[in-house]
């Protein structure tokens, strides 16, 4: 949604009021707690300064962070399914008249995006919008953050390279959403359900609140998850008892409407709705722990209904480097590929490939062949 400055709206970003509204990541933000709001902590990006500083030559999107440590957000994110307890997105900029402020609350990459750099690109020959050299790129660190009681996401970033270290998410719709390349998530605890009744605003149907762990995207992403635990995530059903048969596993089974869990809930999901935007080598994990989880894997095409295609190119090409086999459960280096029927023998590289019925996926033991790995290639025609 686009909102513009007016006589009744001095700053259009106020339509998504948050507990903490932070346009300059280059600050020390330590030990704070936010409750309510569109988001608990909102980090919109500005490609250029605004207000009294609008004529200063700088690009705020390339600023590096200082300390973001020990912050908590809860009971927020009720206004949009992509809003989050910690929301690193939204763009604030001047309209073509150079006077009227415009705010896009969503994924607006037409105005650039956050790309922290160790050097001031405005002082370079290429100017403020030049690309940061690979050896000078920086990552924003979010340390020891906690989110709970949010029907959408614990954290959502649509802009910038981020390292999320020591993150906890409890009673969430989705623990964390990272729709931007360059993410490392380490020492995360994603507890989709604590087992307590979920307190919601009046009129909210908690039964519609999913209990998802993490979704891999379908294109232009680079994600690493390590040393992380997923607890009571994913739908509980006899169809998904291949890895755990506990009667209390997962976020629920649709019978307890006070705790919320949809039948589409999964620990790991893969977006699989596109024939145009397709994965290359985007994701890797190690030291993953599942505790009392329901459905673990799901290839997800959000276009439901009879007109949706059976499979897509992105669905057939989805892949994952399971460095130590803790995600697949094989406990040895594993290459994970799509198990969709239309993928044919693409991932069936040998008779011993293991079929996962939930995704569906294929588990390929990396050590069964010489120098096995994942690669990508592009074919182009000049006619």
KEVEXVEX-421683 format. One line per field, with one value per residue (C-alpha): residue number from 1; x, y, z; residue in one letter. Coordinates in steps of 0.5 Angstrom, whole numbers, always signed. Example, Ala and Ser with C-alpha at 12.3 -4.5 7.8 and 13.67 -1.06 7.14 Angstrom:
<rs>
i	c(1,2) .
x	c(+25,+27) .
y	c(-9,-2) .
z	c(+16,+14) .
aa	c(A,S) .
</rs>
This chain:
<rs>
i	c(1,2,3,4,5,6,7,8,9,10,11,12,13,14,15,16,17,18,19,20,21,22,23,24,25,26,27,28,29,30,31,32,33,34,35,36,37,38,39,40,41,42,43,44,45,46,47,48,49,50,51,52,53,54,55,56,57,58,59,60,61,62,63,64,65,66,67,68,69,70,71,72,73,74,75,76,77,78,79,80,81,82,83,84,85,86,87,88,89,90,91,92,93,94,95,96,97,98,99,100,101,102,103,104,105,106,107,108,109,110,111,112,113,114,115,116,117,118,119,120,121,122,123,124,125,126,127,128,129,130,131,132,133,134,135,136,137,138,139,140,141,142,143,144,145,146,147,148,149,150,151,152,153,154,155,156,157,158,159,160,161,162,163,164,165,166,167,168,169,170,171,172,173,174,175,176,177,178,179,180,181,182,183,184,185,186,187,188,189,190,191,192,193,194,195,196,197,198,199,200,201,202,203,204,205,206,207,208,209,210,211,212,213,214,215,216,217,218,219,220,221,222,223,224,225,226,227,228,229,230,231,232,233,234,235,236,237,238,239,240,241,242,243,244,245,246,247,248,249,250,251,252,253,254,255,256,257,258,259,260,261,262,263,264,265,266,267,268,269,270,271,272,273,274,275,276,277,278,279,280,281,282,283,284,285,286,287,288,289,290,291,292,293,294,295,296,297,298,299,300,301,302,303,304,305,306,307,308,309,310,311,312,313,314,315,316,317,318,319,320,321,322,323,324,325,326,327,328,329,330,331,332,333,334,335,336,337,338,339,340,341,342,343,344,345,346,347,348,349,350,351,352,353,354,355,356,357,358,359,360,361,362,363,364,365,366,367,368,369,370,371,372,373,374,375,376,377,378,379,380,381,382,383) .
x	c(+0,+3,+1,+3,+4,-2,-5,-7,-1,+6,+10,+6,+10,+6,+0,+5,+6,+11,+14,+20,+21,+29,+31,+38,+41,+48,+46,+46,+39,+40,+35,+28,+21,+16,+8,+3,+3,+4,+11,+15,+21,+20,+27,+24,+30,+31,+35,+36,+36,+29,+27,+32,+37,+35,+40,+46,+50,+49,+46,+43,+42,+49,+50,+53,+49,+52,+49,+42,+42,+37,+31,+24,+17,+11,+3,+4,+4,-4,-5,-2,+1,+8,+8,+13,+15,+22,+20,+26,+23,+18,+21,+20,+22,+20,+15,+17,+16,+22,+17,+12,+14,+11,+12,+11,+10,+12,+17,+19,+26,+25,+28,+34,+34,+39,+46,+51,+58,+64,+66,+62,+60,+58,+65,+67,+67,+61,+57,+52,+48,+54,+55,+59,+65,+65,+70,+67,+60,+58,+52,+47,+47,+41,+43,+39,+32,+26,+19,+12,+5,+5,+0,+5,+12,+17,+22,+21,+27,+26,+32,+39,+44,+43,+46,+41,+44,+41,+34,+28,+20,+15,+7,+8,+5,+12,+18,+22,+22,+28,+26,+33,+39,+45,+42,+45,+41,+45,+43,+35,+30,+23,+18,+12,+7,+8,+2,-1,-8,-6,-9,-11,-15,-23,-25,-19,-20,-14,-15,-13,-6,-1,+5,+11,+18,+22,+20,+26,+24,+24,+29,+35,+36,+42,+41,+45,+41,+46,+45,+38,+32,+25,+20,+12,+12,+8,+1,+0,-3,-3,-1,+6,+8,+14,+19,+15,+9,+8,+1,+3,+8,+7,+3,-4,-9,-15,-19,-16,-18,-15,-8,-8,-5,-8,-7,-2,+3,+10,+17,+20,+17,+19,+16,+14,+9,+13,+16,+20,+23,+27,+32,+39,+44,+40,+40,+44,+44,+47,+46,+38,+34,+27,+23,+16,+15,+9,+10,+17,+17,+12,+13,+8,+4,+0,-5,-10,-16,-17,-14,-7,-2,+0,+8,+12,+19,+21,+18,+21,+28,+28,+34,+38,+45,+44,+51,+51,+45,+41,+35,+34,+35,+41,+46,+51,+52,+46,+43,+36,+32,+25,+21,+15,+13,+14,+21,+22,+29,+32,+34,+34,+41,+42,+37,+39,+36,+31,+24,+21,+13,+12,+15,+15,+23,+29,+35,+41,+47,+53,+58,+56,+59,+65,+65,+58,+55,+50,+51,+47,+47,+44,+42,+41,+39,+41,+35) .
y	c(+0,+7,+13,+20,+26,+30,+36,+30,+26,+29,+23,+18,+12,+13,+9,+3,+6,+1,+1,+3,+7,+7,+10,+10,+3,+6,+6,+2,-1,-5,-8,-5,-8,-7,-9,-8,-3,-5,-8,-8,-5,-2,-1,+3,+5,+11,+12,+19,+24,+27,+33,+38,+34,+33,+36,+32,+28,+21,+14,+12,+5,+3,+5,-1,-3,-2,-6,-9,-14,-16,-13,-16,-15,-19,-18,-15,-16,-16,-12,-15,-23,-20,-15,-18,-17,-14,-11,-9,-6,-1,+5,+13,+17,+24,+24,+27,+34,+33,+36,+30,+24,+18,+11,+4,-1,-7,-10,-4,-5,+0,+5,+1,-3,-4,-6,-4,-3,-1,+5,+11,+10,+17,+19,+14,+16,+12,+16,+14,+9,+5,-2,-4,-8,-15,-15,-9,-11,-11,-15,-12,-16,-18,-21,-24,-22,-25,-25,-28,-28,-25,-28,-27,-27,-26,-23,-20,-17,-15,-11,-12,-17,-19,-24,-26,-29,-32,-31,-34,-34,-37,-38,-35,-36,-36,-36,-32,-29,-27,-25,-22,-25,-26,-28,-32,-35,-38,-41,-40,-43,-43,-46,-45,-47,-47,-51,-45,-42,-36,-29,-25,-19,-19,-22,-25,-33,-36,-42,-39,-38,-43,-46,-45,-46,-43,-42,-42,-38,-39,-35,-30,-32,-34,-37,-41,-44,-47,-49,-48,-52,-52,-54,-56,-53,-57,-60,-66,-72,-79,-77,-74,-79,-81,-78,-77,-81,-77,-75,-68,-67,-60,-54,-58,-62,-57,-59,-54,-47,-44,-45,-44,-49,-50,-56,-52,-51,-54,-54,-52,-50,-49,-43,-47,-43,-40,-42,-36,-35,-41,-43,-44,-46,-42,-45,-50,-52,-56,-58,-57,-60,-62,-63,-65,-63,-65,-64,-63,-61,-58,-56,-50,-47,-41,-41,-46,-49,-53,-48,-48,-52,-59,-57,-51,-51,-48,-53,-59,-55,-54,-56,-56,-57,-61,-61,-66,-69,-67,-64,-70,-75,-79,-76,-75,-70,-70,-67,-65,-64,-64,-70,-68,-73,-69,-68,-75,-78,-71,-72,-80,-80,-88,-93,-92,-84,-84,-81,-77,-77,-70,-65,-69,-69,-74,-75,-76,-78,-74,-79,-84,-81,-78,-70,-70,-63,-58,-53,-49,-47,-42,-44,-38,-38,-32,-33) .
z	c(+0,-2,+3,+1,+6,+7,+11,+16,+15,+16,+16,+12,+15,+21,+18,+21,+27,+31,+38,+36,+29,+27,+20,+22,+24,+26,+33,+40,+41,+47,+52,+50,+50,+45,+45,+40,+34,+27,+29,+35,+32,+25,+21,+14,+9,+6,+0,+2,+8,+9,+13,+15,+13,+6,+2,+6,+1,+4,+3,+9,+6,+6,+14,+18,+25,+32,+37,+37,+43,+48,+45,+46,+42,+43,+42,+35,+27,+27,+21,+16,+15,+13,+19,+24,+31,+28,+21,+17,+11,+8,+4,+5,+0,-4,-9,-16,-14,-9,-3,-2,+3,+0,+4,+2,+7,+3,-1,-5,-8,-14,-9,-7,-1,+5,+3,+9,+6,+10,+6,+4,-3,-3,-3,-9,-16,-18,-13,-7,-11,-14,-12,-5,-7,-5,+0,+3,+4,+11,+15,+20,+27,+31,+37,+43,+40,+43,+40,+42,+41,+34,+29,+23,+23,+29,+24,+17,+13,+5,+5,+7,+9,+16,+21,+26,+32,+38,+36,+40,+37,+41,+39,+32,+25,+22,+26,+21,+14,+10,+3,+2,+0,+5,+11,+17,+22,+28,+35,+34,+38,+34,+39,+34,+40,+48,+49,+52,+50,+45,+47,+41,+40,+40,+33,+31,+29,+32,+29,+22,+26,+23,+26,+21,+23,+16,+9,+4,-2,-9,-12,-11,-4,+0,+7,+12,+18,+24,+31,+31,+34,+32,+37,+36,+29,+24,+23,+27,+23,+21,+14,+17,+23,+19,+24,+30,+33,+39,+41,+43,+37,+32,+33,+33,+29,+28,+34,+39,+37,+43,+41,+33,+28,+20,+16,+12,+18,+17,+20,+13,+7,+0,-4,-11,-15,-20,-27,-28,-22,-20,-15,-16,-10,-4,+2,+7,+14,+20,+27,+26,+32,+31,+38,+38,+31,+26,+19,+17,+10,+5,-2,-2,-8,-5,-11,-9,-13,-19,-24,-20,-24,-22,-21,-23,-25,-18,-15,-19,-18,-10,-7,+0,+2,+9,+11,+17,+15,+21,+17,+13,+19,+16,+20,+14,+9,+5,-2,-2,-8,-10,-10,-14,-19,-25,-23,-26,-25,-24,-17,-17,-18,-16,-13,-6,-6,+0,-2,+4,+3,+6,+2,-2,-3,-5,+0,-3,+1,-1,+0,-4,-10,-12,-11,-11,-10,-12,-18,-23,-30,-35,-42,-47,-54,-59,-64) .
aa	c(X,X,X,X,X,X,X,X,X,X,X,X,X,X,X,X,X,X,X,X,X,X,X,X,X,X,X,X,X,X,X,X,X,X,X,X,X,X,X,X,X,X,X,X,X,X,X,X,X,X,X,X,X,X,X,X,X,X,X,X,X,X,X,X,X,X,X,X,X,X,X,X,X,X,X,X,X,X,X,X,X,X,X,X,X,X,X,X,X,X,X,X,X,X,X,X,X,X,X,X,X,X,X,X,X,X,X,X,X,X,X,X,X,X,X,X,X,X,X,X,X,X,X,X,X,X,X,X,X,X,X,X,X,X,X,X,X,X,X,X,X,X,X,X,X,X,X,X,X,X,X,X,X,X,X,X,X,X,X,X,X,X,X,X,X,X,X,X,X,X,X,X,X,X,X,X,X,X,X,X,X,X,X,X,X,X,X,X,X,X,X,X,X,X,X,X,X,X,X,X,X,X,X,X,X,X,X,X,X,X,X,X,X,X,X,X,X,X,X,X,X,X,X,X,X,X,X,X,X,X,X,X,X,X,X,X,X,X,X,X,X,X,X,X,X,X,X,X,X,X,X,X,X,X,X,X,X,X,X,X,X,X,X,X,X,X,X,X,X,X,X,X,X,X,X,X,X,X,X,X,X,X,X,X,X,X,X,X,X,X,X,X,X,X,X,X,X,X,X,X,X,X,X,X,X,X,X,X,X,X,X,X,X,X,X,X,X,X,X,X,X,X,X,X,X,X,X,X,X,X,X,X,X,X,X,X,X,X,X,X,X,X,X,X,X,X,X,X,X,X,X,X,X,X,X,X,X,X,X,X,X,X,X,X,X,X,X,X,X,X,X,X,X,X,X,X,X,X,X,X,X,X,X) .
</rs>
